[in-house]
Each structure stands twice: as C-alpha cells, then as structure tokens.
Amino acid sequence: MNLIIDEGNTAFKIALFEDDQLVRSKVFYPTEREEIHSWISDNITSIRHAIVSSVVNSGLNLDRYKFNELRLDQRTPIPLQNLYKTPETLGKDRIANAVGVWARNPRSNSMAIDLGTCIKYDLVSANGEYLGGNISPGVKMRFNALHHFTDQLPLLNQAKLDFNYGTDTNTSISNGVVQGAYHEINGFIELYRQQFPELTIFMTGGDAKFFDKPFIVDIFADPNLTLFGLNKILKHNVENS
C-alpha cells in the first residue's frame, strides 16, 4: 500500500491507498507527532511506498522507517505539464489538487476549489496542462482579519451562509464574510466558464461546510481530492522509476 502524508498549516492528514482506493485515513493536529508515528507503526507491514507533501517548516521525520519515501517538491515528476512560471513557489497542495482533478476528469477542462486556510483555485486544461489559478483568504482568515485589524469588531469563527442582511454586528460580519466568499467563488467560476468550455468544478477542503447553498453550477465535492492527487503523483513516480 501507499502511505500519503499531507502536512498542512492546521492539520496533518495521513492516508493509506491500495492502488487508487482509499483504505483508511486520519487527521491529526501538527503537535500530535507521537500519535502519528503510532498510526504509521500500526500499519507499517503493509506500506511499500510513501509520499510527503508539506507546507510547514517542521515536518515529520520518517528516518525510523524502511519504506521508499518521496518528498514532493518542484522537481518531482508529475503527470501534468506544469506551466506555472515560478514552480518553486507553487503550493504542494495546489499541484496535488491539479493532478487529482486531471485523474478524476482526464482530457477535460477542470478546476479545483480548495476551501482551507486559504481559498485556492487551480485550473487544468483538457490538454493536461496545469495553468495556475488564484489564492484568497479563507473564511476563518477573514473572520480573524476583521477582529485583528479593528478595535471593536468581535472574533467570530462559525457561520452558515445566509442571504439576508445583518441585523446586528455579529450577523453583519457573518453575512459579509460568508456571502463575500460565496460570491467570490461564483465569480471565478463564471469567469473561467467563459474561457474554458465545459469546465468541470471539484471542491475540497474543510471549510466547504460553510456553504450549504447551491453554486451557479453543479460541483463535485471530493473531501479527499488532495490525498488522491498525492497518491497519483506517487504512483507516477513509482511506475516510471
């Protein structure tokens, strides 16, 4: 089996894949290092290869294990043509999402929308080219910014999409943040639908829960898109090594 480790800013996601099938997964806080090692050790006999994608400065040390380990960086071969002008600055989760949507929807124009710490939009052409995309503040970051950069606005961290106007400060903030993100997402979808015929949209990330209203097009929800894309990158390297 393949071990997939996605080290994010707010969570470390660990998964096992058998070929393209997700067998099991678990989410840990970055501070839970020993718990992560215990989880890996419990499954060590079935692991043959591993890939680590990290956006943090202090990631896991896997030297104690004997499996073949691939650390994802800008030099790692991927099953896409990368047209990003600064690949050394490209987030590893973004390229994993791009590979994931290409594998889910090959030979088609696709976009991944990742609702995490930031909202990330990543475009893949029908020719198998990673084109780039956009990054904006995530929902929780917007709540934090309103509180941090003002003297009197409260810190909120939970809200559902509501198309009414706010009737007090809390509901005004909630509606402004969540509706603002919602209309931003719809705006980018509409922009890229005009440029790319038959664009297929995939959505992932923990903050998708904020949006319980339909978007302007049907969207495929895939909470494991990043893990799936990382597994595809690992398989690509193993098969071509």
C-alpha positions in Angstrom: 0.0 0.0 0.0 1.0 3.7 -0.4 1.3 6.0 2.6 0.2 9.5 1.9 1.2 12.3 4.3 -0.2 15.8 3.7 1.3 18.3 6.2 -0.8 21.4 6.3 -0.8 24.5 8.4 -3.7 23.5 10.6 -3.8 19.7 10.2 -1.7 16.7 9.1 -3.7 14.2 7.0 -2.4 10.7 6.8 -3.9 8.0 4.5 -3.3 4.6 3.0 -4.2 3.8 -0.6 -4.4 0.4 -2.3 -3.9 1.3 -5.9 -6.4 4.1 -6.4 -8.7 3.1 -3.5 -8.5 5.0 -0.2 -8.3 2.3 2.5 -8.1 4.4 5.7 -7.2 8.0 6.7 -6.9 10.1 9.8 -6.5 13.8 10.6 -4.1 14.9 13.3 -3.0 18.2 14.8 0.6 19.1 13.9 1.5 18.7 17.6 0.4 15.1 17.7 3.7 13.7 16.4 3.8 10.5 18.5 0.2 9.7 17.7 1.0 10.0 14.0 4.0 7.7 14.4 1.9 5.2 16.3 -0.7 5.2 13.5 2.0 4.6 10.9 3.6 1.8 13.0 0.3 0.1 13.3 0.1 -0.1 9.5 3.8 -0.4 8.8 3.8 -4.0 7.5 1.5 -3.1 4.6 3.3 0.1 3.5 5.7 -0.1 0.4 6.0 3.5 -0.7 5.3 6.9 0.8 4.9 10.5 -0.3 5.2 13.5 1.9 3.7 16.9 0.9 4.5 19.6 3.4 3.8 23.4 3.6 5.3 23.7 7.1 8.9 24.3 8.2 9.0 21.4 10.8 7.5 18.3 9.3 7.6 14.6 10.3 10.9 12.8 10.5 10.4 9.4 8.9 14.0 8.1 9.2 13.0 5.3 11.5 11.0 3.6 8.7 12.3 1.5 5.9 9.8 2.2 3.1 10.6 4.1 0.0 9.9 7.8 0.7 9.2 10.5 -1.9 9.3 14.2 -0.7 7.2 16.3 -3.1 9.0 19.4 -4.4 9.2 21.4 -7.6 11.5 18.8 -9.2 9.2 15.9 -8.6 7.8 14.5 -11.9 4.0 14.8 -12.2 1.5 13.5 -14.8 0.8 17.1 -16.0 2.7 19.7 -17.9 3.3 22.5 -15.3 3.1 25.9 -16.9 3.4 27.8 -13.6 6.1 30.5 -14.0 7.5 30.0 -10.5 7.2 26.3 -9.7 9.5 26.7 -6.7 6.7 28.8 -5.0 3.8 26.7 -6.0 2.0 25.1 -3.0 2.2 21.4 -2.9 -1.4 21.1 -2.1 -2.3 23.1 -5.2 -0.3 20.8 -7.6 -1.8 17.7 -5.8 -5.3 19.1 -6.4 -4.5 19.8 -10.0 -3.3 16.2 -10.5 -6.3 15.0 -8.6 -8.8 16.7 -10.9 -6.9 15.6 -14.0 -7.1 12.0 -12.8 -10.8 12.3 -11.9 -11.7 14.0 -15.1 -9.0 13.3 -17.8 -8.8 15.1 -21.1 -11.2 17.8 -19.9 -11.0 21.3 -18.6 -11.3 21.2 -14.8 -10.9 23.5 -11.8 -10.2 22.6 -8.2 -11.5 24.8 -5.4 -9.9 24.1 -2.1 -11.6 25.8 0.9 -9.0 25.6 3.6 -6.8 28.2 5.4 -6.9 30.0 2.1 -9.3 29.5 -0.8 -7.3 28.2 -3.7 -8.4 27.9 -7.3 -6.4 25.7 -9.7 -7.0 25.2 -13.4 -6.1 22.2 -15.6 -6.7 22.3 -19.3 -8.0 19.5 -21.4 -4.5 19.1 -22.8 -3.1 18.1 -19.4 -1.6 21.4 -18.6 -1.6 23.0 -15.1 -2.3 26.6 -15.9 -2.3 28.3 -12.5 -5.1 29.9 -10.5 -5.8 32.2 -7.6 -5.4 32.4 -3.9 -7.6 34.4 -1.5 -8.1 34.5 2.3 -10.1 31.6 3.7 -13.3 32.0 5.7 -11.7 31.8 9.1 -8.9 34.1 8.0 -11.5 36.7 7.0 -13.1 36.5 10.4 -9.7 36.8 12.1 -8.7 39.8 9.9 -11.8 41.8 10.8 -11.2 41.2 14.5 -7.4 41.7 14.4 -7.3 44.9 12.3 -10.1 46.7 14.1 -10.6 47.8 17.7 -14.2 46.8 18.3 -15.3 44.1 16.0 -15.7 40.7 17.7 -14.0 37.5 16.6 -16.4 35.0 15.1 -15.5 31.6 13.9 -18.7 29.9 12.8 -21.4 30.9 10.5 -23.7 29.5 7.8 -24.4 31.1 4.5 -27.5 33.4 4.9 -28.8 35.6 2.1 -30.4 38.1 4.5 -28.7 41.2 5.6 -27.2 41.5 9.1 -29.4 42.9 11.8 -26.6 43.3 14.4 -22.8 43.4 14.3 -22.4 39.6 14.5 -24.8 38.8 11.7 -23.4 41.6 9.6 -19.9 40.1 10.0 -21.1 36.6 9.3 -23.1 37.6 6.2 -20.3 39.8 4.9 -17.6 37.1 5.3 -19.5 34.0 4.2 -21.6 35.8 1.4 -18.4 37.5 0.3 -16.6 34.2 -0.1 -19.6 32.6 -1.8 -20.0 35.4 -4.4 -16.2 35.3 -5.0 -16.3 31.6 -5.7 -19.3 32.1 -8.1 -17.5 35.0 -9.8 -14.4 32.9 -10.5 -16.5 30.0 -11.7 -18.3 32.3 -14.2 -15.1 33.9 -15.3 -13.4 30.6 -16.2 -16.5 29.1 -17.7 -16.4 31.8 -20.3 -12.7 30.9 -21.1 -12.9 27.1 -20.8 -15.8 25.2 -22.4 -17.4 22.5 -20.4 -15.4 23.3 -17.3 -15.8 20.8 -14.5 -15.6 22.0 -10.9 -14.3 20.0 -8.0 -14.4 21.3 -4.4 -12.5 20.1 -1.4 -11.3 21.4 2.0 -12.6 21.7 5.5 -14.5 25.0 5.1 -16.9 23.6 2.5 -19.2 23.2 5.4 -19.9 26.9 5.4 -21.6 26.7 2.1 -24.9 24.9 2.2 -26.5 26.8 -0.7 -26.0 25.7 -4.3 -23.5 27.4 -6.5 -24.2 28.6 -10.1 -23.1 25.2 -11.5 -23.0 21.7 -10.2 -19.9 21.0 -8.2 -18.3 17.6 -7.4 -17.5 17.5 -3.7 -14.4 15.5 -3.0 -13.0 15.8 0.5 -10.1 13.5 -0.3 -9.0 15.3 -3.5 -5.6 16.4 -2.3 -4.8 12.9 -0.9 -6.0 11.3 -4.1 -3.8 13.6 -6.2 -0.7 12.9 -4.0 -1.3 9.2 -4.4 -1.4 9.7 -8.2 1.9 11.6 -8.1 3.5 8.8 -6.0 2.2 6.1 -8.4 3.5 8.1 -11.4 7.0 8.2 -9.9 7.0 4.5 -8.8 5.8 3.4 -12.3 8.4 5.5 -14.1 11.4 4.9 -11.8 
